[in-house]
Amino acid sequence: MIRESTLHILNGQSMYDFFKKTHFLEKELMIPFNEAMCFGDTSTELFTQEFVEIRAKVHHVTPEQYTEITLKPLQPLFRKNFTRIALWFDADMFCQINILTILAWLDRTGYNNTIDLHLVGDRFKLVESFTLEVNGYDQFYKQVMIQKMMPKSISPAPLMKGVELYLTYLNSDSNLMLYIQEHKHVPEKELVSSLIEKFTEYGLGDVQYLELIKAQRKDT
C-alpha cells in the first residue's frame, strides 16, 4: 500500500521561511517556487535548458544561479514522490501566473490527481480554497504566456483575473504604467514604495517595479 504524502508548493522563499518560522505544516514536505513568471520572456518548454537560459536572462543571473535558486528546490516535484499536491499562493497577478505555470507543467507531465489550491492573504492567512484538475492548463499557458491571448474561459476566478491583469499591465494605457508616467519626477526608490502600496493586485516586487520605472524613463 502506497503511503499518502502531500507536496506543498509555496509561492516563494518568503512564504516558505514564514511557514517554517511559525511551524505551519510542520513535518509536511514544503518547497518554494522562486519565480516571477509574470515578468519577462518565457518558453513553451517548461523547466528545460532553453527555459532556464531565458529566465536567467530575465533575472540577470547565470543559468547555474537560476538552477540553484529556482530549479533545485523543485526537485521533489520533478521526482514525483508524492500522492497529492497542495498549492499555497496569494490572489494577486504575480502569484496567479506562477500558479498557471505549475499547473501547465503538471498537465504536460500527465499528472492526473486533483490539486488543492489555497489562496492566502495578509501574513499568509488562508482566505479561499479550490480543488482543481490540471487538464487543459498547458494549453492555457501557451495561449497566455506565449501567444499573449485571453482564453475564453479559465478557472478559478482569481486565476482569470490574474491573467487579465497580466495581459494588460504593460500596456501604455494601463493604470500602472500611467501612474509611473505621471510620476516621472519622483525618485525611483520613493516611486517603487508607492507602487507596491498602491497596486497590490499586481503583487510585483521592488525589483520588477524598478525595471519598469527605468524602462519607462529611458523611453521618455
N, C-alpha and C positions, 0 to 999 in steps of 0.2 A: 504493500500500500504506500502510495506517494504521500509524503508529509506536506500538509498545506503550508505554503510560505508566500508571504506578500512582499513585493518590492515596492517601496515608496519612493517615487521620483519627485524631488523638490525643486522649486524654481530658484536655483542659485545658491551660492555659498552662504549668504547672509541668513536665509531661511534654515539651511542645514545647521549652521552654527547656533541659531536661536533654539531650534528643536533639541539639539544636543545639550545646550546650557540649561534648558527648562525640563529636561528628561522626558520630553514628549515623544511618544512612540519608542520609548526605551526598550531596548533589546530587539527592536524591529530593524530590518535592513533598509537603510535610507541612503540615497545618492542624490547629489545636486546636479542640475542641468545648468552648467555655467555658460550660458549663451545669451545673445540679444538678437534673435533671428529677425526681428522687425527692422533691423538696421543693416544696410549694406547688401551686397550681392550674395547669391547662394547658388547651389547646384541641384539638379534633379536627382543626382545620385547621393543620397544622404550618407554622411559619415565615411565616404570613400576618400582616397588621397586627393582627388580633384576638389571635393568639398572642403577638406582640411586646408588646402592651399588658398582657396577663395576666401574662406572665413578668416584664416590667419592674416591675410592682407587687409581685410576689413578692420580687424582688431589691432593692426600694427604690431603683430608678433610673428615669430618664425613658426613654420609648420610644427616644429618639435615642441615649441612652447604651447601652441594651441592643443596639440595632442595631450600634453601633460595636464593642462588646465581643464580642458573640456572632455576629451575622449576617455582619459584614464579613469575618472570617476564613474563613467558609464559602463565599465566592463561587466558588472553584474547583469545589466540589461542585455548586453550583447551575448553573454554566456547563457542566458535564459534559464537559470537555475531557480525558478520560482513558479508558482501556480496562479498567482494573482498580481495585478498591478494597481497601485493607487497613486494618483497624481495630486500634488498639493501646489496650487498656483493662485496668484491674485486674479482679479477680474479685469485688470487693465489690458490695454493693447499689447504691451511688451510680453506679458505672460501668455496671453491667448495665442500669439503667433508661435511662442515656444511650445505650447500645447499642441498646436496644429502639426508642428514638426515631429514631435514624438509620436503622435497618432499616425502620421503618414508612414513613419519608419515601421511601426508595428503592423500596419496594414500591408506594407510591401513585403514584410518578412513572414506573413502568414499567421500572425497571432490571432487566435480565434476565441479567446475568453473575453468576458466583459471587463471593462475598466471602471474603477471608481475614481471620479473626478471631484476633488474637494476644492472649492474656492474659498479663499481666506481674505480677511480684511485687516484692520489695524492690529499690529502686534501678532499677526498671523492667526487671528481668531477665526474659527470656522464660520462661514456665512451661508454657504449653499453647497449641496452635493448632487451629483448626477451619476447615472450608470450608462456607460456608452459601449457600443460595439465599434470596432475600428474600420470595418468595411466601408470603403469609399473615400477615406481621408487622404490616401495617396493621390488620388485624382484632384481632390480639393487643394492639396499642397501645390501641385503643378499649376493649377488654374490661378491660384492666388499669388504664389511666390515667384513663379517663372513667367506666366502669361500676364500677370497683374490684372486679372479679371475677377469680378464678383460672381461667386456661384449663385445659382437661382435660389438655393436653399442650403443652409448649413446649420447644424445644431451642435451643442445647445445655444441658447440665445446670447450668452456672453461671448461666445466664440464668433458668432455672426457680427456682433457689434465691434469686436476687436479687429476682425477682417475689414469691415467698412472703414474703420479709422486708419488701419494700415495702408489701405489703397488710396487714401486721400491726404494723409498728414503731410506729405512732402509737396503737395500742390501749392503753387504760389498764393492761391486764394484761401488756403486752409486757415482756420483761426490761429493755429500755432505759428505758421510762417508769417502771417500778417502781424502778429504780435512781435515777433523777432524784428521784422522790418520797421515797425513803428517805434521800436526802442533801440535804434541803431547807435544812439549816442550813450547808452547805458553801458558801464564797464562790464566786460564778459562775465566775471565771477558773480557780480550782482544780478545780472540778467539770468544766468543759469539758476540761481537760487529762486528767483521769481518764477521761472518756467516750471521748476519742479513743484513748487507750491500751487501754482495756478492750474496746471494742466495734468492733474492726477490721473485722468482717464487714459493718458498715453503710457504712463509708467516708465518713461525714459529716465535715464540717469544723467549725472553731470558730464560723463564722457561723451554721450551721444549729443546732448544739448550744445556742448562746446564745439563739436564738429559742425553742427547745423549753423551755429552763430558765425563761425569762421568762414564757412562756405558762403553764407548769405552776404557777409560783409566784403568778401573777396569779389563777389559778382557785382557789387554796387560800389 
